[in-house]
């Protein structure tokens, strides 16, 4: 793996995974308004909001780790 773009690859991977999670969560959330027979206890709504929240947290963590790797890589090359 190229060390220069290691943080950028981490950020792109987390963007991709978060966008898939947001898409699935939004689709389930919209489906929860239509599917009344499955959504008696608002189970589908709770699951969809959980998926959306988890993907947002994962995006934030991945962005933080990507920036941290870029900063560490840049800082460690200056002092060597």
N, CA, C and O atoms as a GROMACS GRO file, in nm:
protein
  320
    1UNK      N    1   0.084  -0.118   0.000
    1UNK     CA    2   0.000   0.000   0.000
    1UNK      C    3   0.088   0.124   0.000
    1UNK      O    4   0.186   0.132   0.074
    2UNK      N    5   0.054   0.217  -0.081
    2UNK     CA    6   0.130   0.341  -0.088
    2UNK      C    7   0.110   0.420   0.040
    2UNK      O    8  -0.003   0.450   0.077
    3UNK      N    9   0.220   0.453   0.108
    3UNK     CA   10   0.209   0.520   0.237
    3UNK      C   11   0.158   0.662   0.225
    3UNK      O   12   0.103   0.716   0.320
    4UNK      N   13   0.177   0.722   0.110
    4UNK     CA   14   0.135   0.861   0.094
    4UNK      C   15  -0.017   0.875   0.091
    4UNK      O   16  -0.071   0.973   0.142
    5UNK      N   17  -0.085   0.778   0.031
    5UNK     CA   18  -0.230   0.786   0.016
    5UNK      C   19  -0.303   0.689   0.108
    5UNK      O   20  -0.418   0.655   0.082
    6UNK      N   21  -0.237   0.646   0.214
    6UNK     CA   22  -0.299   0.549   0.304
    6UNK      C   23  -0.418   0.610   0.378
    6UNK      O   24  -0.522   0.545   0.392
    7UNK      N   25  -0.405   0.732   0.425
    7UNK     CA   26  -0.515   0.798   0.494
    7UNK      C   27  -0.630   0.830   0.402
    7UNK      O   28  -0.746   0.824   0.443
    8UNK      N   29  -0.599   0.863   0.277
    8UNK     CA   30  -0.704   0.894   0.181
    8UNK      C   31  -0.783   0.769   0.146
    8UNK      O   32  -0.904   0.776   0.124
    9UNK      N   33  -0.716   0.655   0.139
    9UNK     CA   34  -0.786   0.531   0.112
    9UNK      C   35  -0.878   0.493   0.226
    9UNK      O   36  -0.988   0.442   0.204
   10UNK      N   37  -0.835   0.518   0.350
   10UNK     CA   38  -0.920   0.492   0.466
   10UNK      C   39  -1.044   0.581   0.463
   10UNK      O   40  -1.154   0.535   0.491
   11UNK      N   41  -1.025   0.707   0.428
   11UNK     CA   42  -1.137   0.801   0.421
   11UNK      C   43  -1.233   0.761   0.311
   11UNK      O   44  -1.354   0.765   0.331
   12UNK      N   45  -1.183   0.723   0.195
   12UNK     CA   46  -1.270   0.682   0.084
   12UNK      C   47  -1.348   0.555   0.116
   12UNK      O   48  -1.464   0.543   0.079
   13UNK      N   49  -1.283   0.460   0.186
   13UNK     CA   50  -1.352   0.338   0.225
   13UNK      C   51  -1.466   0.368   0.322
   13UNK      O   52  -1.575   0.313   0.309
   14UNK      N   53  -1.441   0.455   0.417
   14UNK     CA   54  -1.545   0.488   0.513
   14UNK      C   55  -1.656   0.570   0.449
   14UNK      O   56  -1.772   0.557   0.488
   15UNK      N   57  -1.623   0.653   0.352
   15UNK     CA   58  -1.728   0.726   0.278
   15UNK      C   59  -1.818   0.629   0.204
   15UNK      O   60  -1.940   0.645   0.204
   16UNK      N   61  -1.758   0.528   0.141
   16UNK     CA   62  -1.835   0.430   0.066
   16UNK      C   63  -1.925   0.350   0.158
   16UNK      O   64  -2.042   0.331   0.128
   17UNK      N   65  -1.871   0.302   0.269
   17UNK     CA   66  -1.949   0.222   0.362
   17UNK      C   67  -2.061   0.305   0.426
   17UNK      O   68  -2.171   0.254   0.447
   18UNK      N   69  -2.033   0.430   0.459
   18UNK     CA   70  -2.135   0.516   0.518
   18UNK      C   71  -2.245   0.550   0.418
   18UNK      O   72  -2.362   0.557   0.456
   19UNK      N   73  -2.209   0.569   0.293
   19UNK     CA   74  -2.312   0.600   0.194
   19UNK      C   75  -2.403   0.479   0.170
   19UNK      O   76  -2.523   0.496   0.150
   20UNK      N   77  -2.348   0.359   0.173
   20UNK     CA   78  -2.432   0.239   0.161
   20UNK      C   79  -2.524   0.227   0.283
   20UNK      O   80  -2.642   0.196   0.268
   21UNK      N   81  -2.470   0.252   0.402
   21UNK     CA   82  -2.552   0.246   0.523
   21UNK      C   83  -2.662   0.350   0.524
   21UNK      O   84  -2.775   0.322   0.564
   22UNK      N   85  -2.630   0.471   0.480
   22UNK     CA   86  -2.733   0.575   0.473
   22UNK      C   87  -2.841   0.543   0.370
   22UNK      O   88  -2.959   0.570   0.393
   23UNK      N   89  -2.801   0.485   0.260
   23UNK     CA   90  -2.898   0.448   0.157
   23UNK      C   91  -2.992   0.338   0.207
   23UNK      O   92  -3.114   0.347   0.190
   24UNK      N   93  -2.936   0.235   0.268
   24UNK     CA   94  -3.017   0.125   0.321
   24UNK      C   95  -3.106   0.175   0.434
   24UNK      O   96  -3.224   0.141   0.440
   25UNK      N   97  -3.051   0.256   0.524
   25UNK     CA   98  -3.129   0.309   0.635
   25UNK      C   99  -3.241   0.399   0.590
   25UNK      O  100  -3.352   0.392   0.644
   26UNK      N  101  -3.216   0.483   0.491
   26UNK     CA  102  -3.321   0.571   0.439
   26UNK      C  103  -3.429   0.491   0.368
   26UNK      O  104  -3.548   0.522   0.381
   27UNK      N  105  -3.388   0.389   0.293
   27UNK     CA  106  -3.487   0.305   0.225
   27UNK      C  107  -3.575   0.232   0.327
   27UNK      O  108  -3.696   0.223   0.309
   28UNK      N  109  -3.515   0.179   0.433
   28UNK     CA  110  -3.594   0.112   0.537
   28UNK      C  111  -3.684   0.210   0.611
   28UNK      O  112  -3.796   0.176   0.648
   29UNK      N  113  -3.634   0.331   0.633
   29UNK     CA  114  -3.714   0.432   0.702
   29UNK      C  115  -3.837   0.470   0.620
   29UNK      O  116  -3.947   0.483   0.674
   30UNK      N  117  -3.818   0.488   0.490
   30UNK     CA  118  -3.932   0.518   0.404
   30UNK      C  119  -4.026   0.399   0.391
   30UNK      O  120  -4.148   0.415   0.381
   31UNK      N  121  -3.970   0.278   0.392
   31UNK     CA  122  -4.051   0.158   0.386
   31UNK      C  123  -4.133   0.140   0.513
   31UNK      O  124  -4.241   0.081   0.509
   32UNK      N  125  -4.084   0.189   0.625
   32UNK     CA  126  -4.156   0.173   0.751
   32UNK      C  127  -4.286   0.252   0.753
   32UNK      O  128  -4.376   0.218   0.829
   33UNK      N  129  -4.299   0.355   0.672
   33UNK     CA  130  -4.424   0.428   0.663
   33UNK      C  131  -4.528   0.353   0.578
   33UNK      O  132  -4.648   0.371   0.596
   34UNK      N  133  -4.480   0.269   0.487
   34UNK     CA  134  -4.569   0.198   0.396
   34UNK      C  135  -4.609   0.063   0.456
   34UNK      O  136  -4.725   0.024   0.446
   35UNK      N  137  -4.516  -0.007   0.517
   35UNK     CA  138  -4.540  -0.143   0.567
   35UNK      C  139  -4.602  -0.136   0.706
   35UNK      O  140  -4.530  -0.145   0.806
   36UNK      N  141  -4.732  -0.122   0.713
   36UNK     CA  142  -4.799  -0.111   0.843
   36UNK      C  143  -4.808  -0.245   0.915
   36UNK      O  144  -4.806  -0.248   1.038
   37UNK      N  145  -4.819  -0.354   0.842
   37UNK     CA  146  -4.834  -0.485   0.906
   37UNK      C  147  -4.705  -0.527   0.976
   37UNK      O  148  -4.711  -0.594   1.080
   38UNK      N  149  -4.590  -0.490   0.923
   38UNK     CA  150  -4.463  -0.527   0.985
   38UNK      C  151  -4.418  -0.426   1.091
   38UNK      O  152  -4.328  -0.456   1.170
   39UNK      N  153  -4.478  -0.311   1.093
   39UNK     CA  154  -4.428  -0.202   1.176
   39UNK      C  155  -4.524  -0.167   1.290
   39UNK      O  156  -4.546  -0.050   1.319
   40UNK      N  157  -4.582  -0.269   1.354
   40UNK     CA  158  -4.677  -0.243   1.462
   40UNK      C  159  -4.610  -0.179   1.583
   40UNK      O  160  -4.665  -0.087   1.643
   41UNK      N  161  -4.494  -0.226   1.618
   41UNK     CA  162  -4.421  -0.173   1.735
   41UNK      C  163  -4.310  -0.078   1.694
   41UNK      O  164  -4.219  -0.053   1.772
   42UNK      N  165  -4.316  -0.025   1.574
   42UNK     CA  166  -4.216   0.067   1.519
   42UNK      C  167  -4.076   0.004   1.515
   42UNK      O  168  -3.975   0.073   1.527
   43UNK      N  169  -4.073  -0.129   1.499
   43UNK     CA  170  -3.945  -0.200   1.496
   43UNK      C  171  -3.862  -0.161   1.374
   43UNK      O  172  -3.742  -0.140   1.384
   44UNK      N  173  -3.927  -0.153   1.259
   44UNK     CA  174  -3.857  -0.119   1.136
   44UNK      C  175  -3.803   0.024   1.140
   44UNK      O  176  -3.696   0.052   1.086
   45UNK      N  177  -3.877   0.114   1.202
   45UNK     CA  178  -3.831   0.252   1.215
   45UNK      C  179  -3.709   0.261   1.305
   45UNK      O  180  -3.614   0.333   1.275
   46UNK      N  181  -3.712   0.188   1.416
   46UNK     CA  182  -3.599   0.190   1.511
   46UNK      C  183  -3.475   0.129   1.447
   46UNK      O  184  -3.365   0.182   1.464
   47UNK      N  185  -3.491   0.020   1.374
   47UNK     CA  186  -3.377  -0.043   1.307
   47UNK      C  187  -3.318   0.049   1.201
   47UNK      O  188  -3.196   0.062   1.190
   48UNK      N  189  -3.405   0.114   1.124
   48UNK     CA  190  -3.354   0.203   1.019
   48UNK      C  191  -3.281   0.324   1.078
   48UNK      O  192  -3.177   0.365   1.026
   49UNK      N  193  -3.334   0.380   1.185
   49UNK     CA  194  -3.264   0.492   1.249
   49UNK      C  195  -3.133   0.447   1.312
   49UNK      O  196  -3.037   0.524   1.316
   50UNK      N  197  -3.128   0.324   1.361
   50UNK     CA  198  -3.003   0.269   1.413
   50UNK      C  199  -2.898   0.252   1.305
   50UNK      O  200  -2.780   0.280   1.327
   51UNK      N  201  -2.940   0.205   1.188
   51UNK     CA  202  -2.847   0.189   1.075
   51UNK      C  203  -2.795   0.325   1.031
   51UNK      O  204  -2.676   0.340   1.003
   52UNK      N  205  -2.883   0.424   1.024
   52UNK     CA  206  -2.841   0.559   0.983
   52UNK      C  207  -2.742   0.617   1.085
   52UNK      O  208  -2.640   0.674   1.048
   53UNK      N  209  -2.773   0.603   1.213
   53UNK     CA  210  -2.684   0.654   1.318
   53UNK      C  211  -2.549   0.584   1.318
   53UNK      O  212  -2.446   0.649   1.333
   54UNK      N  213  -2.550   0.452   1.302
   54UNK     CA  214  -2.424   0.377   1.300
   54UNK      C  215  -2.338   0.415   1.180
   54UNK      O  216  -2.216   0.424   1.193
   55UNK      N  217  -2.400   0.437   1.066
   55UNK     CA  218  -2.320   0.475   0.949
   55UNK      C  219  -2.263   0.616   0.964
   55UNK      O  220  -2.154   0.643   0.915
   56UNK      N  221  -2.336   0.705   1.031
   56UNK     CA  222  -2.282   0.839   1.053
   56UNK      C  223  -2.165   0.836   1.152
   56UNK      O  224  -2.066   0.906   1.133
   57UNK      N  225  -2.177   0.755   1.257
   57UNK     CA  226  -2.066   0.741   1.352
   57UNK      C  227  -1.945   0.677   1.285
   57UNK      O  228  -1.832   0.719   1.308
   58UNK      N  229  -1.970   0.576   1.201
   58UNK     CA  230  -1.860   0.511   1.131
   58UNK      C  231  -1.791   0.607   1.035
   58UNK      O  232  -1.668   0.603   1.022
   59UNK      N  233  -1.866   0.693   0.968
   59UNK     CA  234  -1.806   0.793   0.880
   59UNK      C  235  -1.721   0.891   0.959
   59UNK      O  236  -1.610   0.925   0.917
   60UNK      N  237  -1.771   0.937   1.072
   60UNK     CA  238  -1.693   1.030   1.155
   60UNK      C  239  -1.566   0.966   1.207
   60UNK      O  240  -1.460   1.030   1.206
   61UNK      N  241  -1.573   0.841   1.252
   61UNK     CA  242  -1.455   0.772   1.301
   61UNK      C  243  -1.355   0.747   1.189
   61UNK      O  244  -1.235   0.765   1.208
   62UNK      N  245  -1.404   0.707   1.073
   62UNK     CA  246  -1.314   0.682   0.960
   62UNK      C  247  -1.248   0.809   0.910
   62UNK      O  248  -1.131   0.808   0.872
   63UNK      N  249  -1.322   0.918   0.910
   63UNK     CA  250  -1.265   1.046   0.871
   63UNK      C  251  -1.156   1.089   0.969
   63UNK      O  252  -1.051   1.138   0.929
   64UNK      N  253  -1.184   1.071   1.098
   64UNK     CA  254  -1.085   1.104   1.200
   64UNK      C  255  -0.959   1.018   1.185
   64UNK      O  256  -0.848   1.071   1.194
   65UNK      N  257  -0.975   0.889   1.161
   65UNK     CA  258  -0.859   0.801   1.147
   65UNK      C  259  -0.780   0.834   1.020
   65UNK      O  260  -0.657   0.830   1.022
   66UNK      N  261  -0.848   0.865   0.912
   66UNK     CA  262  -0.779   0.903   0.789
   66UNK      C  263  -0.699   1.031   0.805
   66UNK      O  264  -0.585   1.040   0.761
   67UNK      N  265  -0.760   1.130   0.870
   67UNK     CA  266  -0.687   1.255   0.894
   67UNK      C  267  -0.571   1.235   0.990
   67UNK      O  268  -0.465   1.294   0.973
   68UNK      N  269  -0.591   1.150   1.089
   68UNK     CA  270  -0.484   1.121   1.185
   68UNK      C  271  -0.367   1.052   1.117
   68UNK      O  272  -0.252   1.083   1.146
   69UNK      N  273  -0.396   0.958   1.027
   69UNK     CA  274  -0.289   0.888   0.955
   69UNK      C  275  -0.214   0.984   0.864
   69UNK      O  276  -0.091   0.976   0.854
   70UNK      N  277  -0.285   1.073   0.796
   70UNK     CA  278  -0.220   1.171   0.709
   70UNK      C  279  -0.132   1.266   0.790
   70UNK      O  280  -0.020   1.297   0.750
   71UNK      N  281  -0.183   1.312   0.903
   71UNK     CA  282  -0.106   1.405   0.986
   71UNK      C  283   0.015   1.337   1.047
   71UNK      O  284   0.123   1.396   1.052
   72UNK      N  285  -0.001   1.214   1.094
   72UNK     CA  286   0.111   1.141   1.152
   72UNK      C  287   0.217   1.113   1.047
   72UNK      O  288   0.337   1.127   1.074
   73UNK      N  289   0.176   1.074   0.929
   73UNK     CA  290   0.271   1.044   0.821
   73UNK      C  291   0.348   1.170   0.781
   73UNK      O  292   0.469   1.164   0.758
   74UNK      N  293   0.279   1.283   0.774
   74UNK     CA  294   0.342   1.408   0.735
   74UNK      C  295   0.436   1.457   0.845
   74UNK      O  296   0.544   1.508   0.816
   75UNK      N  297   0.395   1.441   0.972
   75UNK     CA  298   0.475   1.488   1.083
   75UNK      C  299   0.598   1.401   1.105
   75UNK      O  300   0.704   1.452   1.140
   76UNK      N  301   0.585   1.270   1.086
   76UNK     CA  302   0.698   1.181   1.109
   76UNK      C  303   0.805   1.196   1.002
   76UNK      O  304   0.922   1.169   1.029
   77UNK      N  305   0.769   1.237   0.882
   77UNK     CA  306   0.870   1.254   0.777
   77UNK      C  307   0.948   1.384   0.796
   77UNK      O  308   1.061   1.394   0.749
   78UNK      N  309   0.891   1.482   0.863
   78UNK     CA  310   0.963   1.607   0.886
   78UNK      C  311   1.076   1.592   0.986
   78UNK      O  312   1.182   1.653   0.970
   79UNK      N  313   1.054   1.510   1.090
   79UNK     CA  314   1.152   1.500   1.197
   79UNK      C  315   1.259   1.397   1.171
   79UNK      O  316   1.356   1.390   1.246
   80UNK      N  317   1.246   1.317   1.068
   80UNK     CA  318   1.344   1.211   1.043
   80UNK      C  319   1.458   1.260   0.960
   80UNK      O  320   1.550   1.183   0.931
   0.00000   0.00000   0.00000
